[in-house]
Amino acid sequence: MGKVALVTGSAKGLGRDIALELAKDGFSVAVHYRSSKKEAEKIALEINKISKSIIVSGDLTNEKDVEEIFSRIRREFGRLDVLVNNVGNFLFKEFSKTTNAEFRDIVESNVYSTLYCSRAAFEIMRNQKFGHVINIGSVGAERSIIRHKSIPYFLGKNAIYVLTKTMAFEEAKHGIHVNMVSPASLETDIFNTREFPMKRTAMPNDVVSAIRFLISPDAYYINGANIEVAGGFVPGIV
Ligand SMILES: NC(=O)c1ccc[n+]([C@@H]2O[C@H](COP(=O)([O-])OP(=O)(O)OC[C@H]3O[C@@H](n4cnc5c(N)ncnc54)[C@H](OP(=O)(O)O)[C@@H]3O)[C@@H](O)[C@H]2O)c1
């Protein structure tokens, strides 16, 4: 059995690109979706042309769903080398207008999906004495950022940063690496291209390059790190 990766939320968006690129690197990939079944099937077919894939589904804020996903991975592959915690919703809305349900969804989809999936992955990785967990953050995640229209999002990403450090500290002795990759916006719906120091948004391949490095032997002693893939962008200046 070759190397195995699970990329959460990989039916579309950034997760889709990460899953496809890992497949090109020879990984068998577990494609995960919650509601985008058709898109998940499409990417799985694409992956099958170059590697092997399975499709797993579930709400990652639900422990039971996470348990089932990881049982399936154990059954199908018997191992897990890379987990990319990519799921994490975003909301751009004034704090006073953000409902409790929306606030909860942003925090839970970012923090609890990362917590539950990482803990489930560690159980497999400890036995292997090997594994990489990559948490997808967002530029600025290392500090508390108070942006009126993205309060729960930055709260969640900052919590993921703290989790990354803590989990790396605890799991390093088991041969497990936990790192974080924090992109600037991949879209231009909030910021205009001209507002980015390098005059463009981040692109999925910029993120993939950082992941490739972090899971490579060259990054062996890098554990608990956060790589910003942001072209010099600093939230708060713009
Ligand atoms: N896009 C950007 O500009 C940007 C910038 C910086 C950082 N990031 C980070 O990069 C990551 C990916 O961003 P993205 O914009 O590509 O993501 P996205 O399209 O908003 O979401 C990816 C997938 O997450 C899944 N999802 C949401 N809540 C879930 C839950 N409770 N349980 C299971 N799956 C759930 C959805 O799957 P289904 O469709 O199947 O329901 C969705 O397709 C996120 O962590 C984000 O914070 C993105």
The ligand as a Gaussian input file, in Angstrom:
#p B3LYP/6-31G(d) Opt

LIG

0 1
 N      -11.150000      30.861000      -0.278000
 C      -10.301000      31.744000       0.227000
 O      -10.123000      32.867000      -0.275000
 C       -9.504000      31.385000       1.468000
 C       -8.586000      32.295000       1.981000
 C       -7.864000      31.960000       3.116000
 C       -8.070000      30.741000       3.726000
 N       -8.975000      29.885000       3.205000
 C       -9.208000      28.613000       3.884000
 O       -9.047000      27.557000       2.964000
 C       -9.956000      26.497000       3.270000
 C      -10.784000      26.160000       2.051000
 O      -11.442000      27.314000       1.611000
 P      -12.504000      27.243000       0.414000
 O      -12.972000      28.653000       0.187000
 O      -11.965000      26.455000      -0.721000
 O      -13.646000      26.395000       1.132000
 P      -15.187000      26.320000       0.866000
 O      -15.401000      26.140000      -0.593000
 O      -15.895000      27.427000       1.568000
 O      -15.527000      25.012000       1.702000
 C      -14.944000      23.757000       1.393000
 C      -15.927000      22.687000       1.772000
 O      -16.110000      22.614000       3.182000
 C      -17.227000      21.749000       3.366000
 N      -17.856000      21.979000       4.677000
 C      -18.317000      23.119000       5.215000
 N      -18.797000      22.896000       6.460000
 C      -18.639000      21.563000       6.696000
 C      -18.935000      20.712000       7.784000
 N      -19.521000      21.161000       8.916000
 N      -18.616000      19.408000       7.674000
 C      -18.049000      18.927000       6.568000
 N      -17.741000      19.678000       5.487000
 C      -18.046000      20.975000       5.563000
 C      -18.189000      22.031000       2.206000
 O      -18.487000      20.760000       1.638000
 P      -19.824000      20.482000       0.837000
 O      -19.864000      21.467000      -0.299000
 O      -19.689000      19.075000       0.393000
 O      -20.968000      20.696000       1.805000
 C      -17.344000      22.885000       1.257000
 O      -17.407000      22.496000      -0.081000
 C      -10.774000      26.983000       4.464000
 O      -10.200000      26.504000       5.654000
 C      -10.633000      28.488000       4.388000
 O      -10.797000      29.140000       5.634000
 C       -9.702000      30.165000       2.091000

